[in-house]
Amino acid sequence: MQKPKKEKLGQILIRNRIITEDQLEEALAKQRESGDSLGRVLIDLKMVSEGALTSILARQIGLKYIDLANYDIDISASSLVDAEVARRYTLLPIGFEGDRLLIAMADPTNVFALDDVRIMTGMEIEPLVATKEDIVAAISRFCRAEADSELSVEDISEEIGDDGREADADDAPIVKYVNLLITEAVADRASDVHIEPMDKDVRVRFRIDGVLHEIRRNPRQLHPGVVARIKVMADMNIAEKRVPQDGRASVEMRGKSVDIRVASLPTIHGEKMVLRILDKSASLMSLEELGFREQTMEAYSRSFRKPYGTIMVTGPTGSGKTTTLYATLNVLNSIKHNIITVEDPVEYRLPLINQVQVHYKAGLTFASALRSILRCDPDIVMIGEIRDPESAQIAIESALTGHLVLSTLHTNDAPSALTRLLEMGIEPFLIASAVDCVSSQRLTRKLCARCKEPYEPDPDFLEKVGFTWEDMEEKVLFRSKGCAACNKTGFKGRIGVYEVLEVSENIEKLVARNAPHVEIAEMARSEGMRTMREEGFAKARQGVTSLEEVLRVIM
């Protein structure tokens, strides 16, 4: 008897109305070029989500698909399998059904994995199918729970003692505890860790996607040992507690190098420690990934591709200015260009670029470094921040003598940067001649793709905040809901909102006659500049972020 012919993946997806015939043809053509599997091509082309594809494949082999991001994992089940085995086979026990152990697997056909888990646990196994991304995320959460169970705060407190004495920086429980904090922060995508001594305890907070979240409160006696350990890691003075200090550390986490910038601040209850976790991948991001709208990107690109002039990136601390400058340098970086930067501190190391670290105690300031840089035949100069009139004057003069100068400045919007330079004492005609472009930016949190939900907003509220639908037919916005994938916050990741002002001939005339900020802004808008608020509203219309998040970040 002839066996029935196995149905192909494309036919299954068409039959389930997940893709169309035209989409399948496009994907097959792309597959012939790349040589990847059809499933991977469909995901890359965003024709189908990984979850939908995995669900279909699971159904075909007669197994149940489970959305692990929204599943309540039983910790007693997850602890039955060693973390190393879980990572090797990309699987995780998630619960029990009678006398059977439920296991989420990326590849349920792996009989070796099933046999190993069966032997390890002594139980019958029921495999379930989940996406690889969800399983890896769940394993990270499981490993953290395992680490917490191995290293309890009570145990550390007992080893330190209740007398509040300083623990030795090499004390093993303290070392493990600090490593646990850093591991948690990296797993949660935190940019900063705040360790803050209070009157009766120590508060630990993580800044995730720009917002601080309290993670835990620890006994007061842990604080001296934790501070001492962090200072040892960052090569700081352990004995000095009266003045602020800065340091830098590099640690290995699961085979990955993590750079940490450390700052201490004496407070009335003891030293507050802030650990800035530097994500090296941020220095490799392209301008398109940062969130530039096409029209805004074109305006910005026209400026930085000129052989000389000044480009200023403005915004508050933590708004991603340095990341934008690094992404710009990645475009300009070439063996044909001599690129020199002066920064405080140097956050990311870039190939082919000469990076200078400011050292105030040694007399190496932004201004003195700039004077030396200009004697080293640079083509492109990046100044980490214009902080004083002297460095501003040198930067402007450098642009007028044939250099491309990139820098940051602290102002609320793009037009304010021009008046800020006037306040620093720079001659109006010099600013008008040297500055080509000002980009102001903020970072908004992105809605979690898994749990965001559509809703119809109140028309009165939209009118009050100045929101318009432009030419959108479907008048629907999205809002956050919260799920396990985003730690119930409703947001995951951040994206830039940019306001780019090109210094045209009309704006040059306004600056040259010392026109006020409002007049410059009106002229820029009449020439096509969209404000950050308008750019934020555009991202809300696209469903990238919520309207409330835009209003939280942008005035």
N, C-alpha and C positions, 0 to 999 in steps of 0.2 A: 504493500500500500504506500502510495507517494505521500511524503510528509508535506503539510501545508507550508507555503512559502512565508518566511518571516517578514513582517511588515517593517519598512524602513522608518527611521526617525522622522524624516520630513513628512512622510505620509501620515504618521501618527499625529504630528502637530497640526497639520492641515485638517485632519478629521476632527480634532478637538477644537478647531477654530482659534488656535493660538497664533498661527501665522497664515498668510495668504500664499497662493501659488507664485505670485510675483516676488514676494519676499524670499521664498524658498529658492527661486532661480537666482536672485541676487546673492544669497548666502552661498549657494553651490559654486557660483563664479568666483567669489572671494576665497572659498575653500581651495579651489584649484590653484589659486595664486599663492596662498600662504602655506598650504599643506597641513593646516590644523584640522582638528576634528570638527564635524558640522556643529556639534553642540557648542564648542568654544567660539566658533565664528558667529553663531546666532546670539550668544551672550555679548560678544564684543560689539556687534552691530546694534545692540540694545533692542533686538526684535523679541527677545524672550528673557525673562529673569532666570537666574540660576535656580531659584526655588521652584519656579514653574516647570523648568526642564527636568529637575531632579524628581519632582512629583510624578511627571509623566513616565519617566524611566522606571521609577519604583513600581508604578501600577503595572507596567509591562512585565516585570519579573515576579509579580504577585506579592510584593511587600508593601508595607504601610509607610507613607511619607509623613514626617513630623517637622513642624516649624519650631525648631529648637529655641529660637529667640524668644518665643512666647510660651515656652514650656517650663513648668515648675520642677526643676531637677531635684531629685531626692539625694541629699548629701551622703546619706548612709550607703546608697548604691554607688555613687561616684567614687567613694573612698575604697571600694573593693578592688579597683584596678590601679596599678602603679602608674604614676604620671608619665614615666618614660615609655611605657607600653602604649598608653593612650595617645601620645604624640606620634609614636612610630607607626601605628596603624590608623591614625585619625579616627578614633572611636571614643565613646564615653558611656558608661552605664548611667542610666537616667532614672531608673525606678524598678518596681517589681510588679509582676502580674501573677498572682498565685505563687507557685514555687519556681517561676521563671524570671530570669534577669533580663530586663529590657535594655538593649544597647543601641545607641544612635551611631550609625556608621556612614562614612562617605562611600565606601566600597563594600557592600554587604556580600559580595561574591568571594571575598578573601577568606578562604577556608582555614588558612594558617592562623589568621587573627582570631577567628571564632574558636579554633581548637585551643590556642594559648589562653584566651579568656576563660574558656570552660574549665581548663585544668587549674588555672589560678584561683578561680572562685568556687569550683566544685558545684556549680549550678548549671541548669539547662539554660540555653541562650535563645532569646527571641530578637533577631536583628530588625532594626527600623532604619529607614533611609533619611538622612538629613544632608544639608549642603556642607561642603568642606569648611566654608567661612564660619558658619554657625558653630560647628564642632570645635574648631580651633579657638574661637572666642569662649566657648563653654569650658574647654580644657584650661584656659588661662584663669577663669574664675575658680575652677576646681582646685588648681594648684595653689591659688592664693588661700583658699579655705584650708587646704592641707598645711600650708606654711603657718597660718594663724593658729591651727590646732597644735602644731609642734612648738610654737613659740608664743606662749601666752604672756600677756603683760604682767599678770600676777607672779609668774615665775621669775621674770626679770626683776620685779620689785623686791622679791625675797632675796635675790642674789645681791642686789645693791644695798638692801637694808632699809630700815625705816628712819634712820637717823639723818637722812638727807645728805650724807657725805658724797663727795664727788666720786663717781666710778672711774676706774682706769679706762682710758680710751681703747685699750686692747681687750677689754672684758668681752668674752665671746657672746653672751646674750645681747649686749648692746650692739655689737657688730651685726649680728643677725637681724636685730630690730631695725637698724638703719637701712640695711639691705632690703628688708621687707618693705619699708616705706617707699624706697626708690622703685622697687619692682612693681608695687601697686600703682605708683604714679605713672610709670611708663605704660602699664597695661590699660590705665584709664585715660590715656592721651592727655595727661595733665601737663601744662606748661610751667607751673610753679608749685612748689610745696612750701607751705607756711607752718613753721613750728613756733607756737606762741605761748610763752609762760603766762599763766593767769595767777590769781591770788591763791587758789587751792588746787589747781590742776594744770595740765598742758594741753592746749588745743592744737590739733593738726587739721589743716585745711588744704585742699587741692584746688587750683584754678583750672577748670576744664571748659574749653570753648569760651574763655574770657570771663567766666562766672565762678566765684569761689563757693566751694561746697565743704561743709564740715565733715571730716571722715571719722575722727574719733577724738575722745578726750582721755588722756593718760594721767596716772598719778604724778604728783609734783616731783617725787624723788627720781624719776627717770630723766628729768631735764638736764642736769649737769653732765651725765654720761653721754647722752645723745649729742649735746653741743660739743663735747670734747672729741667724740668720734668724728663728727662732721668736720671739725677744724683740722684734725689730723689728715683726713682724706683730702682737704682742700689746701693743705700746706699753709695754714694760718697759725697765728700765735695763740697757743692754748692759754697762756698765763694772762694775756691782755683781755680784760672784760669791760673796760671803761670807754673804749672808743670803737666806732664802727670799723669793720674789716671786710675785705673782699678776697675771694680765693676762687680756685678752679680745680675741678676734679674730673677724672675719667674712670668709669667703672665698666666692667663686663657684665652684661645681663643676658643670660641664655645665648651666649655666643655673639652678642651684639654689643658694640662699643657705644656707651652713652656718655656724652659730655655734660657736665653740670657746672653752672656758675653759682657760687655761694656768696651770700652777703649776711653779715651779722649786724644787729642793731641793739645797743644797750637800752633796756626799758626799765621801769621801776620794779618789775617782777623778775628781771633777769634778761638774758640775751635772746632776742627773737632771731631765728634763722630762716632765711628764704633761699630755697634751692631752685634756680631756674634751669629747667631741663631743656637742653638744646637739641632739637630734632634736625639731624644732618640732612634729611631728605628735603627739608624746607629750602635749603640753599640750592637744591637742584630743580626746584619747581620752575615751570615755564610761566610766562606772563599770561598765557591763555588759561592756565590752571588756577591763577589767582582770582579770577572773576571779572576781568575787564570786559565790558560790553564792546561789540565790534567797532562801533563808531568812536568810542572813547579810546580804544586800543590804537586805532589808526592815528588819532591826534597825538597820542603819547609817542608812538613809533616814529612819526615824522620828526619829532624833536630830538630823540636820542640817536637817530641815525645821521644827524648833522655832525660835521667835523669839529665844531666848536660851539660854545654857548653854555648856559647854566640850566640844569634841570633840578627843580626842587620838589621833594616829596614831603608833604606835611601831614600832621595828625598828632593825636596824643600818644603818650607812652603805651606800648602794647598794641598799636593799631596795625602793625605789620609793615612799617616803613622800610626797615632793613631788609626784610624778605623781598620787597618790591625792587629795591636797589640791587640785591644779589641776582634776582631773576633778570634784570636789565643787563648786568655785567656778564651773565651767562650768554646772552645774545651777542654782546660786543666782544667777548673774550676770543682772542685770536693770537697766534704767534707773531702776527704783523703789528700788534698794538702793545705799547708799553703802558700797562694799567697799574696804577699805584693807589692804595687806599690808606686812609688814616682813620682809625676807629678807637672807640673806648666803650666796651672792650671789643676785641676781634672775636666775633661770635662763631663764625664758620670759616674754615680754611678752604680756599679756592685754588685750584691749579692754575699755573701760568700768571698769577696775579701777585704783586708785591704788596703785602699787607703790613702796615705799621701800627703798633700798639701805643697809644698815648701813655706817657709815664710822667705824671705831674711832679713827683718828688725829684726826678732826675732833670726836670726842666723841659721835658718833651711834651709841649702842649699842642693843641690843634694848629695854632698859628705858627709856632716854631717848626713843627713837622711840615706844614705846607710850604714854608719858605725853602726848606731843604729839598722837598719833593720837586719843586719847580726847577731845581738845578740838576735834576736827574733825567731830563729829556722825556717827560711823560707825554702820552697822547690823551689818556683819559685819567681823571683824578676823581676819586670818590671820598667825600668828607662825611664821616659818620654823623656829625651834627654840627651845625653852625650855632655856637653858643655865645659868641662875643663879637663886638664890632670889628676887631682886628682880623679874626678868621673870615668874617663876612667880606671885608674889604679885599683880602688876598684872593678869596674864591671868585669874586666878581672880576677882579683884574686878571686872574688866570684865564677866565673865559674870553676876555677881550684880547688876550695875546695868543689865541689859537688853540686853547685846550677845551676839551669837553669835560665839564665839571658836574658831578652828581652829588647832591647833598640832601640832608633832611633839616627840617625846621619845625618848631612847635607852634602851629597856629590852628585855628578851628576850621578854616576853609581855605580854598585856593587863593581867592583875591586878597585875603588878609596877609598872605606871605609877602606880597609886594609892599604893602604899607608897613609891615614889620621890619623890612630891610631899611625903609625910610627912617623908622624910629631908631634904628641902630646907627644912624648917621651916614649911611651910604648916599652919595649924591644921586638925585633922581635921574639925571641923564645917563649915569652909569648903569643903574638898574634897568632902565628902558632898553639900553643897548645890549646888555649881557644876558638877561634872563629870557629864555625861549619858552619855557613851559613850567607850570606848577601843577602838581597832582596832589590832591588832598584825599585822604582815605579813612575808612573805618572798617572794622570787621564785624559782620553779623553772623549769628549762628544759623547753620543750615538745618531745616526740618529733617527729622529722621525719615528716610524713604520708606521704612517699614510701617510706621504707624501714623503718618500725617493723614489728616482727614479734611475733606472739602466742607465748606460752609458758606452760607450767604450772609455777608456782613450787613450791619445796620446802615442804611443810606445816610442817615443824619450824622452818624459818626464819621463816615467817609468824607462828607462835605466839611465837617468841622476840621479835620486834619489836612484837607486839601488833596485827597486822593482822587484820581480820575481813572476811568477804565480805558482811556484812549480808544483804540479800535477793536477791543476785545468783544467778541460776540457772547461768549459764555461768562457771565458775571459771577464767578466763583473764586474765592480765595481758599487758602489752606491754613490749618492751625495745628499746633502740637497736641499730641495725645499722651504719649509715653508708653514704652514697652521695655522688655528686658534688653533688647539690642542697644537702646540708648540710655540704659540705667534709669528709666522712668522719667527722663527729663524732656523727651519730645524732640530733642535736638542732637545732631551728631556732626561734628566738624564745623568749620567756619569758612566764610567766603568774603572777599573784599568788595567794598562799594567805593567807587572812584569818581572823583570830580576833577576833570582835566581842563585847565585853562591854558590855551595857547596865546602867547603874547603877540597879538597882531599889531599892525601899525596904529590903529585907533587906540588900543590900550597903551602902547608906548607913549603916545601923546598925552594921555591922561596921567600916566606915571611921571612923565617929565615935568608936568605942571603941578605935581604933588596933589592930585585929585584924591578925594576921600574913598574909603573902601567900598561904600555903597555904590558910588558912581562907576567904579571899575567892575563891580559885580554885575550891574545892569548892562554895561557894554558887552561883557563876556557872554551873558545870557542872550542878548540880541544877536550875537554872532554864532550861536549854536551850542554854547556850553550848557550841559544839564547838571543841575545841582546834585549833591549827594542824596538829598531827600528824594528827588525824582528818580535817581538811579536805584535807590532802595525800594521805591514803590514798584519799579519795573521788575525787580527780583521777586517781590511779593506776588505780582501778577503771574509770573512764571511758575510759582509754587516752590521756589528755591528756599524761601524763608517766609516768616509770617509778618503780617502788618505790624503787630504788637512789638516784634523784635526790631523791626526797622525804627519804630518810634522810640524804643528804649535806647538805641545806640545813636541815632541821628536827631539833632534838634529840628 
